[in-house]
Amino acid sequence: MRNTLLAASLAALAAGCQSIPSDAPKASASLQPTKGSTVRGTANFVQFDGKVRVAANVSGLRPNAQFGFHIHEAGDCSSGDGMSAKGHFNPLGKPHGHHSTMERHAGDMPNLQSDAGGNAGLTADLDVITITPGATSIVGRGLIVHAQPDDYKSQPVGNAGARSACAVIQRN
C-alpha cells in the first residue's frame, strides 16, 4: 500500500508538470498515525513559478468525509497525539482562513476528501509558502491530518479537531 501511495503521489506531481524544472526545490513528508489512529500517507512538495505544488495521498480515513490538512509550526511528532507540532504555520501573522485567500495562515491548505475506501488524494498549488530557505519555508515544519474538516472560519484553527496523522516535512 505504501508503494502504491508513493507512486500515485509521484504521478500526481508529474501530471501537468512538464514546465517544472528538474532542479526545482523539493520536499516530502511521510504521515504516520497518531495514537489510536490508522491514518497514514505521503506528501510531496515542489516549488516552481512562485508557488509550491503539494501532492498528497492519505489512507485510513473515515469513508466519504473531509479532513483538515495543515502545515504546522513545529516539525515534532513526538507527543503521540500530534500536539507537539504546535499551531498552524503562520509566519506572517494572519488570521486562519480559506487557502485561496491572502488572509490566511501560510499553513492553511485544502481539506482532504476521502472516497468510499477511506483514501484521499490531493494536488494543489499554494502561494505564500516556500521550500527554499526563508521565513515562509515549510522545511522542518509539521504536517497534520485532522479528524474533522476545516471550516475555514473558526479561529484560530478552523475547528478541525484532533490530529490523526503527523509528519515532518524534509527537503529532498
Summary of the structure (lengths in Angstrom):
residues: 172
radius of gyration: 14.6
end to end distance: 21.9
largest distance: 41.5
contacts: 575
relative contact order: 0.25
helix: 9%
strand: 34%
